[in-house]
Amino acid sequence: MDITTAITRQDCESLDQADPLHAFAAEFEPGEKGTLYFDANSVGAMPRAARANLDRLLSEWRRMRRRGWSESDWLDAPRRLGAKLAPILGASADEVIVCDTTSVNLFKALAAALALNPGRNRIVSEAATFPSDLYVAQELVRAFPGTAIDLVDEGGAIDPAVDDRTAVVYLSQVDYRNATRHDISTITRRAHERGAMTVWDLSHGAGAVPGDLDASGADFAVGCGYKYLCGGPGAPAWMFVARRHQDKVRPLLAGWMGHNDPFVFARDYTPGAGMKRFLVGTPAVLANAAMEAACDIWARVAPAAVFAKHASLGDLIVRLVDQGAAGPGVSLASSRESDRRGGFVALRHPHAPQVVAALGAANVIASYRPPDSIRFGLSALYHRHVEVWDAIERLAQILARETWRDPRFAAGKKI
Ligand SMILES: Cc1ncc(COP(=O)(O)O)c(C=O)c1O
């Protein structure tokens, strides 16, 4: 892309024609005609294969009932789906499982990291991290007298907060309000130099930007299945534990599915080998069937192509803002540099809730986060550059005509 001249819609068409991932869009249901969905950061598009997978499951349920546990592949799904996701996370197949929610997996990971680092009793995190994650950490330390959380204030450096009392540095890779992305490798290396472990929440990065979990030396990671990963509303989350730690952890949240041999119904808990011990209860079989349709796509894409196209879509928004094509009063809340951004691009506007509501009425689905952020969640698998162009053009019209002032939009959009 020539960055000295203004970008045109035709340039976007050329980018789409040259897109090595263009065929993947056909693997997703199109959604409502005329609607431009930029909420990949919330609920990603529906893989077409989800329907067939769910049909198969419903049929198995009808025919097999209890026998499904032994005669179908229900029980193996957490491990099987995890192995298919591993490449896009930069992990190995035996380091990822798909199960539970991100909050629950975070609890397991934080508890494990604390236990693996005895003699240290502090969790370093950020005050502005995703609230659910903070709630998990707050209540975990309450249960273990002597442990505490040190919260770094917004914009503060993580490094100075890590000392010889720090057991674990727990961070979201990407800020959920403005997409600012931490460098997992650098922070992990510095944490390790000081004897601390790392737990990463990749919810706003996985499936969009590199996680490089193995290469970065990360100890633990978790993330949502329903956002960029396209596992469906309420999809199970995923959990990564570096192979070197797996067999050293005695899970705090233990359950029969993590037992070495659940169906002997032993009185005492013996943790299973490897990632198995991080399972707790019965897998969400129906949800896994939908999620597997997405995992099957992730197992086939080249991660580098996903990250390159994602960067290109985000850079396009940056350029359109720069050339004044996004309308008056709007500015960039995210970094200009693609390697400093996560899965979405956030724009700033003083009346963001009303603007997001007006965008919705113009069939552009974006999202709002306080105080003034308008988020466009981008997917390399199914978004085209021309769709970004069209969405930003509709935004410009709304801002130029001040449509957002319409009383219909006064209450704004909360989610
Ligand atoms: C960064 C982050 N962490 C955690 C969560 C919560 O995930 P779950 O509802 O699966 O626990 C979210 C949900 O949006 C999130 O964005």
The ligand as a MOL file (V3000), in Angstrom:
LIG
                    3D

  0  0  0     0  0            999 V3000
M  V30 BEGIN CTAB
M  V30 COUNTS 16 16 0 0 0
M  V30 BEGIN ATOM
M  V30 1 C -9.9910 -10.1600 28.7130 0
M  V30 2 C -11.1230 -10.9940 29.1970 0
M  V30 3 N -10.9180 -11.8660 30.1930 0
M  V30 4 C -11.9250 -12.6320 30.6720 0
M  V30 5 C -13.1970 -12.5320 30.1640 0
M  V30 6 C -14.2960 -13.3540 30.7790 0
M  V30 7 O -14.3960 -14.5730 30.1470 0
M  V30 8 P -15.3960 -15.7000 30.7040 0
M  V30 9 O -16.7730 -15.1150 30.6910 0
M  V30 10 O -15.2190 -16.8440 29.7410 0
M  V30 11 O -14.9690 -16.0660 32.0760 0
M  V30 12 C -13.4500 -11.6420 29.1140 0
M  V30 13 C -14.8100 -11.5410 28.5460 0
M  V30 14 O -15.1110 -10.7830 27.6790 0
M  V30 15 C -12.3900 -10.8530 28.6320 0
M  V30 16 O -12.5920 -9.9710 27.6450 0
M  V30 END ATOM
M  V30 BEGIN BOND
M  V30 1 1 1 2
M  V30 2 1 2 3
M  V30 3 2 2 15
M  V30 4 2 3 4
M  V30 5 1 4 5
M  V30 6 1 5 6
M  V30 7 2 5 12
M  V30 8 1 6 7
M  V30 9 1 7 8
M  V30 10 2 8 9
M  V30 11 1 8 10
M  V30 12 1 8 11
M  V30 13 1 12 13
M  V30 14 1 12 15
M  V30 15 2 13 14
M  V30 16 1 15 16
M  V30 END BOND
M  V30 END CTAB
M  END
